[in-house]
Amino acid sequence: MDIIRIIFAVLLPPLGVFLQVGIGGAFWLNILLTLLGYFPGVIHAVYIIGKK
């Protein structure tokens, strides 16, 4: 299941974070990072998914 989340994290970072933690602080932070730049959002999403 983590492979699918990582694929979603690369394609659409907030979706990958949402699938891992739901709507919370990490999700909103990822949306902000993705809006500021695509790659910071991807890095944060992969970090959140890999942390668990």
C-alpha positions in Angstrom: 0.0 0.0 0.0 2.9 2.4 0.6 4.0 2.1 -3.0 0.6 3.4 -4.1 0.8 6.2 -1.6 4.3 7.2 -2.9 3.0 7.1 -6.5 0.1 9.5 -5.5 2.7 11.6 -3.6 4.7 12.1 -6.7 1.7 12.8 -8.9 -0.4 14.9 -6.5 1.4 15.4 -3.1 -1.6 16.4 -1.0 -3.4 13.3 -2.0 -0.6 11.1 -0.8 -0.5 12.8 2.5 -4.2 12.7 2.9 -4.2 8.9 2.3 -1.5 8.5 5.0 -2.7 10.9 7.8 -6.1 12.3 6.8 -7.0 16.0 7.2 -4.6 17.4 9.7 -1.7 19.7 10.1 0.6 17.7 7.8 -2.1 17.8 5.1 -2.5 21.6 5.2 1.3 22.1 5.4 1.7 19.9 2.3 -0.9 22.0 0.4 0.9 25.1 1.3 4.3 23.6 0.2 2.8 22.4 -3.0 1.4 25.8 -3.8 4.8 27.4 -3.1 6.6 24.8 -5.3 5.8 21.4 -6.6 9.1 19.8 -5.4 8.8 20.9 -1.7 5.4 19.3 -1.6 6.7 16.1 -3.1 9.6 15.9 -0.6 7.3 16.5 2.3 4.8 14.0 1.1 7.4 11.2 0.7 8.8 12.1 4.1 5.4 11.8 5.8 4.7 8.5 4.0 8.1 7.1 4.8 8.0 8.1 8.4 5.3 5.7 9.3 
